[in-house]
């Protein structure tokens, strides 16, 4: 049974994923609530004061003409409503740039989908270390060249505010080539 009386708030517009995760948490003894967009999420946070929040990076916004809402923009208002809440940001398209932004904005962790329940729960328990690790050994499995390219494209895309044409110009790449690369799933490390 969860030691907390406060629910885990799941904020994800994928209704099936949201429902499956909620049921899995309830089976483990947690009290879980679901929200599918930013408006619902902020209302649920006010009502239930969750101490753990699962937040998707991209939320469809029915109220905003179908545009995507950025989960990063929800971190600050959620932390204002629930200052002690630990937020784990989930995304299907992980990049170093958004991971860094998420942590800077106050998220406890940033995980790539698909994620299993044990990994998610342990992310809530672990603290993020913002201190530099001086003298730490380099990773034993460095990123592949393809993954480094993917990370670089994501960083430049983020710097350009998501503008594909500006990103293509900054990368000195044809726009269609960039769109083709972005249309693929993230490359494995």
Secondary structure, 3 states (H helix, E strand, C coil): CCCCCCCEEEECCCHHHHHHHHHHHHHCCCCEEEECCHHHHHHHHHHHCCCEEEEECEEECHHHCCCEEECHHHHHHHHHHCCCCEEEEEECCCCHHHHHHHHHHCCCEEEECCCCHHHHHHHHHCCCCCCCCCCCCCCCCCCCHHHHHHHHHHHHHHHCCCCHHHHHHHHCCCHHHHHHHHHCCCCCC
